[in-house]
Amino acid sequence: MKIKKFLLVVAALLLTGAVLGDENKETWGPDIGSDLPDLAVKDTEGKDRTVDDLRGENKGLLIFFIKSSDW
């Protein structure tokens, strides 16, 4: 009986998380396939790097935008 209650609570939490997580998906992050703004940042050696530098000859670049925790 305890196992059934536990599984019911876990299922309810997972369902609640899925519903609430889907609520904000439209408002977070850039659109898929959108162009990056022109920006330049310094690499670990202190050199300025642009998005075009990172793309290289093949013009392919994959950047992950990750929502981080506040440490």
HTML snippet that shows the backbone in 3Dmol.js (N, CA, C, O; Angstrom):
<script src="https://3Dmol.org/build/3Dmol-min.js"></script>
<div id="view" style="width:600px;height:400px;position:relative"></div>
<script>
const pdb = `
ATOM      1  N   MET A   1       0.819  -1.196   0.000  1.00  0.00           N
ATOM      2  CA  MET A   1       0.000   0.000   0.000  1.00  0.00           C
ATOM      3  C   MET A   1       0.867   1.267   0.000  1.00  0.00           C
ATOM      4  O   MET A   1       0.542   2.250  -0.665  1.00  0.00           O
ATOM      5  N   LYS A   2       1.982   1.229   0.758  1.00  0.00           N
ATOM      6  CA  LYS A   2       2.873   2.382   0.807  1.00  0.00           C
ATOM      7  C   LYS A   2       3.504   2.638  -0.555  1.00  0.00           C
ATOM      8  O   LYS A   2       3.720   3.786  -0.942  1.00  0.00           O
ATOM      9  N   ILE A   3       3.796   1.571  -1.272  1.00  0.00           N
ATOM     10  CA  ILE A   3       4.413   1.711  -2.597  1.00  0.00           C
ATOM     11  C   ILE A   3       3.448   2.397  -3.557  1.00  0.00           C
ATOM     12  O   ILE A   3       3.861   3.246  -4.346  1.00  0.00           O
ATOM     13  N   LYS A   4       2.173   2.039  -3.499  1.00  0.00           N
ATOM     14  CA  LYS A   4       1.179   2.666  -4.377  1.00  0.00           C
ATOM     15  C   LYS A   4       1.063   4.158  -4.089  1.00  0.00           C
ATOM     16  O   LYS A   4       0.990   4.962  -5.017  1.00  0.00           O
ATOM     17  N   LYS A   5       1.046   4.534  -2.819  1.00  0.00           N
ATOM     18  CA  LYS A   5       0.971   5.948  -2.463  1.00  0.00           C
ATOM     19  C   LYS A   5       2.217   6.684  -2.944  1.00  0.00           C
ATOM     20  O   LYS A   5       2.127   7.789  -3.480  1.00  0.00           O
ATOM     21  N   PHE A   6       3.371   6.068  -2.750  1.00  0.00           N
ATOM     22  CA  PHE A   6       4.623   6.678  -3.184  1.00  0.00           C
ATOM     23  C   PHE A   6       4.627   6.886  -4.697  1.00  0.00           C
ATOM     24  O   PHE A   6       4.985   7.962  -5.175  1.00  0.00           O
ATOM     25  N   LEU A   7       4.231   5.866  -5.447  1.00  0.00           N
ATOM     26  CA  LEU A   7       4.198   5.978  -6.904  1.00  0.00           C
ATOM     27  C   LEU A   7       3.186   7.018  -7.359  1.00  0.00           C
ATOM     28  O   LEU A   7       3.423   7.719  -8.343  1.00  0.00           O
ATOM     29  N   LEU A   8       2.067   7.130  -6.663  1.00  0.00           N
ATOM     30  CA  LEU A   8       1.063   8.133  -7.002  1.00  0.00           C
ATOM     31  C   LEU A   8       1.611   9.543  -6.778  1.00  0.00           C
ATOM     32  O   LEU A   8       1.382  10.434  -7.596  1.00  0.00           O
ATOM     33  N   VAL A   9       2.325   9.746  -5.684  1.00  0.00           N
ATOM     34  CA  VAL A   9       2.927  11.053  -5.404  1.00  0.00           C
ATOM     35  C   VAL A   9       3.993  11.385  -6.442  1.00  0.00           C
ATOM     36  O   VAL A   9       4.048  12.514  -6.929  1.00  0.00           O
ATOM     37  N   VAL A  10       4.831  10.429  -6.782  1.00  0.00           N
ATOM     38  CA  VAL A  10       5.871  10.653  -7.793  1.00  0.00           C
ATOM     39  C   VAL A  10       5.241  10.992  -9.140  1.00  0.00           C
ATOM     40  O   VAL A  10       5.690  11.919  -9.813  1.00  0.00           O
ATOM     41  N   ALA A  11       4.217  10.261  -9.537  1.00  0.00           N
ATOM     42  CA  ALA A  11       3.539  10.530 -10.806  1.00  0.00           C
ATOM     43  C   ALA A  11       2.915  11.921 -10.803  1.00  0.00           C
ATOM     44  O   ALA A  11       2.985  12.632 -11.805  1.00  0.00           O
ATOM     45  N   ALA A  12       2.309  12.314  -9.694  1.00  0.00           N
ATOM     46  CA  ALA A  12       1.703  13.646  -9.601  1.00  0.00           C
ATOM     47  C   ALA A  12       2.762  14.737  -9.709  1.00  0.00           C
ATOM     48  O   ALA A  12       2.540  15.748 -10.374  1.00  0.00           O
ATOM     49  N   LEU A  13       3.904  14.545  -9.064  1.00  0.00           N
ATOM     50  CA  LEU A  13       4.983  15.532  -9.146  1.00  0.00           C
ATOM     51  C   LEU A  13       5.544  15.642 -10.557  1.00  0.00           C
ATOM     52  O   LEU A  13       5.809  16.744 -11.038  1.00  0.00           O
ATOM     53  N   LEU A  14       5.724  14.519 -11.214  1.00  0.00           N
ATOM     54  CA  LEU A  14       6.237  14.539 -12.586  1.00  0.00           C
ATOM     55  C   LEU A  14       5.260  15.220 -13.528  1.00  0.00           C
ATOM     56  O   LEU A  14       5.666  15.999 -14.390  1.00  0.00           O
ATOM     57  N   LEU A  15       3.994  14.936 -13.374  1.00  0.00           N
ATOM     58  CA  LEU A  15       2.974  15.555 -14.224  1.00  0.00           C
ATOM     59  C   LEU A  15       2.905  17.054 -13.969  1.00  0.00           C
ATOM     60  O   LEU A  15       2.804  17.839 -14.912  1.00  0.00           O
ATOM     61  N   THR A  16       2.959  17.453 -12.713  1.00  0.00           N
ATOM     62  CA  THR A  16       2.935  18.877 -12.370  1.00  0.00           C
ATOM     63  C   THR A  16       4.153  19.590 -12.952  1.00  0.00           C
ATOM     64  O   THR A  16       4.025  20.685 -13.499  1.00  0.00           O
ATOM     65  N   GLY A  17       5.324  18.982 -12.842  1.00  0.00           N
ATOM     66  CA  GLY A  17       6.536  19.582 -13.397  1.00  0.00           C
ATOM     67  C   GLY A  17       6.474  19.719 -14.904  1.00  0.00           C
ATOM     68  O   GLY A  17       6.939  20.713 -15.461  1.00  0.00           O
ATOM     69  N   ALA A  18       5.905  18.730 -15.564  1.00  0.00           N
ATOM     70  CA  ALA A  18       5.791  18.784 -17.023  1.00  0.00           C
ATOM     71  C   ALA A  18       4.843  19.894 -17.452  1.00  0.00           C
ATOM     72  O   ALA A  18       5.118  20.605 -18.419  1.00  0.00           O
ATOM     73  N   VAL A  19       3.742  20.048 -16.752  1.00  0.00           N
ATOM     74  CA  VAL A  19       2.762  21.082 -17.103  1.00  0.00           C
ATOM     75  C   VAL A  19       3.322  22.468 -16.825  1.00  0.00           C
ATOM     76  O   VAL A  19       3.203  23.357 -17.667  1.00  0.00           O
ATOM     77  N   LEU A  20       3.927  22.669 -15.668  1.00  0.00           N
ATOM     78  CA  LEU A  20       4.468  23.981 -15.322  1.00  0.00           C
ATOM     79  C   LEU A  20       5.694  24.326 -16.159  1.00  0.00           C
ATOM     80  O   LEU A  20       5.901  25.494 -16.488  1.00  0.00           O
ATOM     81  N   GLY A  21       6.499  23.348 -16.505  1.00  0.00           N
ATOM     82  CA  GLY A  21       7.671  23.598 -17.331  1.00  0.00           C
ATOM     83  C   GLY A  21       7.305  24.002 -18.744  1.00  0.00           C
ATOM     84  O   GLY A  21       8.021  24.779 -19.375  1.00  0.00           O
ATOM     85  N   ASP A  22       6.212  23.490 -19.237  1.00  0.00           N
ATOM     86  CA  ASP A  22       5.755  23.805 -20.587  1.00  0.00           C
ATOM     87  C   ASP A  22       5.172  25.210 -20.665  1.00  0.00           C
ATOM     88  O   ASP A  22       5.060  25.780 -21.750  1.00  0.00           O
ATOM     89  N   GLU A  23       4.805  25.764 -19.524  1.00  0.00           N
ATOM     90  CA  GLU A  23       4.156  27.061 -19.466  1.00  0.00           C
ATOM     91  C   GLU A  23       5.067  28.189 -19.933  1.00  0.00           C
ATOM     92  O   GLU A  23       4.596  29.126 -20.577  1.00  0.00           O
ATOM     93  N   ASN A  24       6.362  28.121 -19.623  1.00  0.00           N
ATOM     94  CA  ASN A  24       7.293  29.215 -19.908  1.00  0.00           C
ATOM     95  C   ASN A  24       8.211  28.952 -21.083  1.00  0.00           C
ATOM     96  O   ASN A  24       9.150  29.719 -21.296  1.00  0.00           O
ATOM     97  N   LYS A  25       7.985  27.922 -21.839  1.00  0.00           N
ATOM     98  CA  LYS A  25       8.935  27.591 -22.895  1.00  0.00           C
ATOM     99  C   LYS A  25       8.955  28.618 -24.018  1.00  0.00           C
ATOM    100  O   LYS A  25       9.958  28.726 -24.723  1.00  0.00           O
ATOM    101  N   GLU A  26       7.888  29.370 -24.203  1.00  0.00           N
ATOM    102  CA  GLU A  26       7.831  30.362 -25.275  1.00  0.00           C
ATOM    103  C   GLU A  26       8.599  31.636 -24.928  1.00  0.00           C
ATOM    104  O   GLU A  26       8.978  32.387 -25.828  1.00  0.00           O
ATOM    105  N   THR A  27       8.831  31.889 -23.660  1.00  0.00           N
ATOM    106  CA  THR A  27       9.415  33.159 -23.254  1.00  0.00           C
ATOM    107  C   THR A  27      10.894  33.069 -22.913  1.00  0.00           C
ATOM    108  O   THR A  27      11.491  34.086 -22.560  1.00  0.00           O
ATOM    109  N   TRP A  28      11.501  31.909 -23.002  1.00  0.00           N
ATOM    110  CA  TRP A  28      12.884  31.773 -22.576  1.00  0.00           C
ATOM    111  C   TRP A  28      13.788  31.477 -23.762  1.00  0.00           C
ATOM    112  O   TRP A  28      13.500  30.587 -24.563  1.00  0.00           O
ATOM    113  N   GLY A  29      14.865  32.211 -23.871  1.00  0.00           N
ATOM    114  CA  GLY A  29      15.901  31.920 -24.852  1.00  0.00           C
ATOM    115  C   GLY A  29      15.604  32.439 -26.244  1.00  0.00           C
ATOM    116  O   GLY A  29      14.487  32.863 -26.540  1.00  0.00           O
ATOM    117  N   PRO A  30      16.618  32.398 -27.095  1.00  0.00           N
ATOM    118  CA  PRO A  30      16.441  32.843 -28.484  1.00  0.00           C
ATOM    119  C   PRO A  30      15.654  31.816 -29.284  1.00  0.00           C
ATOM    120  O   PRO A  30      15.583  30.643 -28.916  1.00  0.00           O
ATOM    121  N   ASP A  31      15.068  32.272 -30.379  1.00  0.00           N
ATOM    122  CA  ASP A  31      14.350  31.357 -31.260  1.00  0.00           C
ATOM    123  C   ASP A  31      15.345  30.455 -31.977  1.00  0.00           C
ATOM    124  O   ASP A  31      16.456  30.877 -32.298  1.00  0.00           O
ATOM    125  N   ILE A  32      14.949  29.235 -32.222  1.00  0.00           N
ATOM    126  CA  ILE A  32      15.797  28.294 -32.946  1.00  0.00           C
ATOM    127  C   ILE A  32      15.986  28.805 -34.366  1.00  0.00           C
ATOM    128  O   ILE A  32      15.021  29.153 -35.047  1.00  0.00           O
ATOM    129  N   GLY A  33      17.225  28.845 -34.801  1.00  0.00           N
ATOM    130  CA  GLY A  33      17.538  29.302 -36.145  1.00  0.00           C
ATOM    131  C   GLY A  33      17.719  30.802 -36.263  1.00  0.00           C
ATOM    132  O   GLY A  33      17.995  31.301 -37.354  1.00  0.00           O
ATOM    133  N   SER A  34      17.571  31.534 -35.171  1.00  0.00           N
ATOM    134  CA  SER A  34      17.727  32.985 -35.243  1.00  0.00           C
ATOM    135  C   SER A  34      19.211  33.345 -35.338  1.00  0.00           C
ATOM    136  O   SER A  34      20.075  32.594 -34.886  1.00  0.00           O
ATOM    137  N   ASP A  35      19.488  34.497 -35.928  1.00  0.00           N
ATOM    138  CA  ASP A  35      20.865  34.962 -36.084  1.00  0.00           C
ATOM    139  C   ASP A  35      21.379  35.538 -34.770  1.00  0.00           C
ATOM    140  O   ASP A  35      20.634  36.149 -34.004  1.00  0.00           O
ATOM    141  N   LEU A  36      22.668  35.326 -34.530  1.00  0.00           N
ATOM    142  CA  LEU A  36      23.303  35.907 -33.353  1.00  0.00           C
ATOM    143  C   LEU A  36      23.635  37.365 -33.618  1.00  0.00           C
ATOM    144  O   LEU A  36      23.966  37.729 -34.747  1.00  0.00           O
ATOM    145  N   PRO A  37      23.553  38.194 -32.608  1.00  0.00           N
ATOM    146  CA  PRO A  37      23.998  39.575 -32.797  1.00  0.00           C
ATOM    147  C   PRO A  37      25.517  39.609 -32.945  1.00  0.00           C
ATOM    148  O   PRO A  37      26.215  38.703 -32.488  1.00  0.00           O
ATOM    149  N   ASP A  38      26.018  40.659 -33.585  1.00  0.00           N
ATOM    150  CA  ASP A  38      27.468  40.813 -33.701  1.00  0.00           C
ATOM    151  C   ASP A  38      28.034  41.096 -32.316  1.00  0.00           C
ATOM    152  O   ASP A  38      27.644  42.062 -31.660  1.00  0.00           O
ATOM    153  N   LEU A  39      28.942  40.259 -31.887  1.00  0.00           N
ATOM    154  CA  LEU A  39      29.563  40.460 -30.589  1.00  0.00           C
ATOM    155  C   LEU A  39      30.987  39.962 -30.628  1.00  0.00           C
ATOM    156  O   LEU A  39      31.341  39.100 -31.432  1.00  0.00           O
ATOM    157  N   ALA A  40      31.794  40.515 -29.753  1.00  0.00           N
ATOM    158  CA  ALA A  40      33.192  40.096 -29.644  1.00  0.00           C
ATOM    159  C   ALA A  40      33.503  39.870 -28.173  1.00  0.00           C
ATOM    160  O   ALA A  40      33.145  40.680 -27.318  1.00  0.00           O
ATOM    161  N   VAL A  41      34.166  38.773 -27.895  1.00  0.00           N
ATOM    162  CA  VAL A  41      34.563  38.443 -26.526  1.00  0.00           C
ATOM    163  C   VAL A  41      36.028  38.024 -26.528  1.00  0.00           C
ATOM    164  O   VAL A  41      36.576  37.646 -27.563  1.00  0.00           O
ATOM    165  N   LYS A  42      36.644  38.094 -25.372  1.00  0.00           N
ATOM    166  CA  LYS A  42      38.046  37.689 -25.254  1.00  0.00           C
ATOM    167  C   LYS A  42      38.112  36.206 -24.920  1.00  0.00           C
ATOM    168  O   LYS A  42      37.343  35.705 -24.100  1.00  0.00           O
ATOM    169  N   ASP A  43      39.048  35.507 -25.573  1.00  0.00           N
ATOM    170  CA  ASP A  43      39.240  34.094 -25.266  1.00  0.00           C
ATOM    171  C   ASP A  43      40.203  33.956 -24.090  1.00  0.00           C
ATOM    172  O   ASP A  43      40.580  34.951 -23.471  1.00  0.00           O
ATOM    173  N   THR A  44      40.594  32.742 -23.791  1.00  0.00           N
ATOM    174  CA  THR A  44      41.461  32.503 -22.634  1.00  0.00           C
ATOM    175  C   THR A  44      42.863  33.072 -22.807  1.00  0.00           C
ATOM    176  O   THR A  44      43.602  33.210 -21.832  1.00  0.00           O
ATOM    177  N   GLU A  45      43.234  33.401 -24.040  1.00  0.00           N
ATOM    178  CA  GLU A  45      44.545  33.987 -24.308  1.00  0.00           C
ATOM    179  C   GLU A  45      44.481  35.505 -24.423  1.00  0.00           C
ATOM    180  O   GLU A  45      45.497  36.145 -24.694  1.00  0.00           O
ATOM    181  N   GLY A  46      43.297  36.093 -24.219  1.00  0.00           N
ATOM    182  CA  GLY A  46      43.142  37.537 -24.273  1.00  0.00           C
ATOM    183  C   GLY A  46      42.877  38.093 -25.657  1.00  0.00           C
ATOM    184  O   GLY A  46      42.819  39.311 -25.823  1.00  0.00           O
ATOM    185  N   LYS A  47      42.714  37.234 -26.662  1.00  0.00           N
ATOM    186  CA  LYS A  47      42.450  37.687 -28.028  1.00  0.00           C
ATOM    187  C   LYS A  47      40.948  37.895 -28.217  1.00  0.00           C
ATOM    188  O   LYS A  47      40.132  37.139 -27.688  1.00  0.00           O
ATOM    189  N   ASP A  48      40.596  38.937 -28.984  1.00  0.00           N
ATOM    190  CA  ASP A  48      39.189  39.164 -29.304  1.00  0.00           C
ATOM    191  C   ASP A  48      38.719  38.129 -30.313  1.00  0.00           C
ATOM    192  O   ASP A  48      39.390  37.882 -31.315  1.00  0.00           O
ATOM    193  N   ARG A  49      37.577  37.531 -30.051  1.00  0.00           N
ATOM    194  CA  ARG A  49      36.973  36.546 -30.956  1.00  0.00           C
ATOM    195  C   ARG A  49      35.561  36.997 -31.299  1.00  0.00           C
ATOM    196  O   ARG A  49      34.817  37.465 -30.438  1.00  0.00           O
ATOM    197  N   THR A  50      35.207  36.850 -32.561  1.00  0.00           N
ATOM    198  CA  THR A  50      33.852  37.159 -33.005  1.00  0.00           C
ATOM    199  C   THR A  50      33.158  35.866 -33.411  1.00  0.00           C
ATOM    200  O   THR A  50      33.783  34.809 -33.502  1.00  0.00           O
ATOM    201  N   VAL A  51      31.873  35.969 -33.650  1.00  0.00           N
ATOM    202  CA  VAL A  51      31.111  34.801 -34.090  1.00  0.00           C
ATOM    203  C   VAL A  51      31.656  34.297 -35.422  1.00  0.00           C
ATOM    204  O   VAL A  51      31.746  33.088 -35.637  1.00  0.00           O
ATOM    205  N   ASP A  52      32.017  35.208 -36.311  1.00  0.00           N
ATOM    206  CA  ASP A  52      32.571  34.796 -37.609  1.00  0.00           C
ATOM    207  C   ASP A  52      33.892  34.050 -37.442  1.00  0.00           C
ATOM    208  O   ASP A  52      34.162  33.108 -38.188  1.00  0.00           O
ATOM    209  N   ASP A  53      34.722  34.454 -36.474  1.00  0.00           N
ATOM    210  CA  ASP A  53      35.965  33.721 -36.204  1.00  0.00           C
ATOM    211  C   ASP A  53      35.669  32.292 -35.782  1.00  0.00           C
ATOM    212  O   ASP A  53      36.359  31.359 -36.195  1.00  0.00           O
ATOM    213  N   LEU A  54      34.655  32.126 -34.971  1.00  0.00           N
ATOM    214  CA  LEU A  54      34.318  30.798 -34.467  1.00  0.00           C
ATOM    215  C   LEU A  54      33.701  29.909 -35.544  1.00  0.00           C
ATOM    216  O   LEU A  54      33.855  28.688 -35.505  1.00  0.00           O
ATOM    217  N   ARG A  55      33.008  30.512 -36.499  1.00  0.00           N
ATOM    218  CA  ARG A  55      32.377  29.725 -37.565  1.00  0.00           C
ATOM    219  C   ARG A  55      33.413  29.032 -38.440  1.00  0.00           C
ATOM    220  O   ARG A  55      33.209  27.887 -38.844  1.00  0.00           O
ATOM    221  N   GLY A  56      34.500  29.694 -38.734  1.00  0.00           N
ATOM    222  CA  GLY A  56      35.556  29.086 -39.537  1.00  0.00           C
ATOM    223  C   GLY A  56      35.186  28.958 -41.003  1.00  0.00           C
ATOM    224  O   GLY A  56      34.277  29.634 -41.486  1.00  0.00           O
ATOM    225  N   GLU A  57      35.904  28.078 -41.712  1.00  0.00           N
ATOM    226  CA  GLU A  57      35.727  27.915 -43.157  1.00  0.00           C
ATOM    227  C   GLU A  57      34.388  27.297 -43.526  1.00  0.00           C
ATOM    228  O   GLU A  57      33.784  27.682 -44.527  1.00  0.00           O
ATOM    229  N   ASN A  58      33.923  26.355 -42.738  1.00  0.00           N
ATOM    230  CA  ASN A  58      32.705  25.619 -43.082  1.00  0.00           C
ATOM    231  C   ASN A  58      31.430  26.374 -42.746  1.00  0.00           C
ATOM    232  O   ASN A  58      30.335  25.916 -43.072  1.00  0.00           O
ATOM    233  N   LYS A  59      31.558  27.506 -42.109  1.00  0.00           N
ATOM    234  CA  LYS A  59      30.423  28.354 -41.736  1.00  0.00           C
ATOM    235  C   LYS A  59      29.423  27.645 -40.834  1.00  0.00           C
ATOM    236  O   LYS A  59      28.247  28.007 -40.798  1.00  0.00           O
ATOM    237  N   GLY A  60      29.885  26.642 -40.110  1.00  0.00           N
ATOM    238  CA  GLY A  60      29.004  25.938 -39.183  1.00  0.00           C
ATOM    239  C   GLY A  60      29.372  26.261 -37.748  1.00  0.00           C
ATOM    240  O   GLY A  60      30.551  26.295 -37.396  1.00  0.00           O
ATOM    241  N   LEU A  61      28.372  26.496 -36.927  1.00  0.00           N
ATOM    242  CA  LEU A  61      28.610  26.814 -35.527  1.00  0.00           C
ATOM    243  C   LEU A  61      27.385  26.409 -34.728  1.00  0.00           C
ATOM    244  O   LEU A  61      26.254  26.718 -35.103  1.00  0.00           O
ATOM    245  N   LEU A  62      27.614  25.726 -33.643  1.00  0.00           N
ATOM    246  CA  LEU A  62      26.535  25.312 -32.755  1.00  0.00           C
ATOM    247  C   LEU A  62      26.848  25.851 -31.370  1.00  0.00           C
ATOM    248  O   LEU A  62      27.871  25.509 -30.776  1.00  0.00           O
ATOM    249  N   ILE A  63      25.963  26.692 -30.861  1.00  0.00           N
ATOM    250  CA  ILE A  63      26.155  27.296 -29.549  1.00  0.00           C
ATOM    251  C   ILE A  63      24.995  26.879 -28.658  1.00  0.00           C
ATOM    252  O   ILE A  63      23.831  26.980 -29.048  1.00  0.00           O
ATOM    253  N   PHE A  64      25.319  26.415 -27.470  1.00  0.00           N
ATOM    254  CA  PHE A  64      24.302  26.046 -26.488  1.00  0.00           C
ATOM    255  C   PHE A  64      24.145  27.192 -25.497  1.00  0.00           C
ATOM    256  O   PHE A  64      25.120  27.631 -24.888  1.00  0.00           O
ATOM    257  N   PHE A  65      22.931  27.670 -25.339  1.00  0.00           N
ATOM    258  CA  PHE A  65      22.618  28.649 -24.311  1.00  0.00           C
ATOM    259  C   PHE A  65      22.012  27.886 -23.145  1.00  0.00           C
ATOM    260  O   PHE A  65      20.926  27.317 -23.257  1.00  0.00           O
ATOM    261  N   ILE A  66      22.715  27.880 -22.038  1.00  0.00           N
ATOM    262  CA  ILE A  66      22.289  27.092 -20.892  1.00  0.00           C
ATOM    263  C   ILE A  66      21.902  28.024 -19.756  1.00  0.00           C
ATOM    264  O   ILE A  66      22.653  28.922 -19.376  1.00  0.00           O
ATOM    265  N   LYS A  67      20.736  27.791 -19.236  1.00  0.00           N
ATOM    266  CA  LYS A  67      20.286  28.559 -18.078  1.00  0.00           C
ATOM    267  C   LYS A  67      21.041  28.034 -16.865  1.00  0.00           C
ATOM    268  O   LYS A  67      20.903  26.867 -16.497  1.00  0.00           O
ATOM    269  N   SER A  68      21.839  28.896 -16.245  1.00  0.00           N
ATOM    270  CA  SER A  68      22.675  28.439 -15.138  1.00  0.00           C
ATOM    271  C   SER A  68      22.025  28.753 -13.797  1.00  0.00           C
ATOM    272  O   SER A  68      21.082  29.538 -13.701  1.00  0.00           O
ATOM    273  N   SER A  69      22.554  28.122 -12.788  1.00  0.00           N
ATOM    274  CA  SER A  69      22.095  28.365 -11.426  1.00  0.00           C
ATOM    275  C   SER A  69      22.809  29.575 -10.854  1.00  0.00           C
ATOM    276  O   SER A  69      23.900  29.931 -11.300  1.00  0.00           O
ATOM    277  N   ASP A  70      22.204  30.194  -9.887  1.00  0.00           N
ATOM    278  CA  ASP A  70      22.844  31.297  -9.185  1.00  0.00           C
ATOM    279  C   ASP A  70      23.641  30.711  -8.036  1.00  0.00           C
ATOM    280  O   ASP A  70      23.066  30.304  -7.026  1.00  0.00           O
ATOM    281  N   TRP A  71      24.943  30.663  -8.177  1.00  0.00           N
ATOM    282  CA  TRP A  71      25.786  30.050  -7.155  1.00  0.00           C
ATOM    283  C   TRP A  71      25.952  31.033  -6.051  1.00  0.00           C
ATOM    284  O   TRP A  71      26.630  30.744  -5.064  1.00  0.00           O
TER     285      TRP A  71
END
`;
const viewer = $3Dmol.createViewer("view");
viewer.addModel(pdb, "pdb");
viewer.setStyle({}, {cartoon: {color: "spectrum"}});
viewer.zoomTo();
viewer.render();
</script>
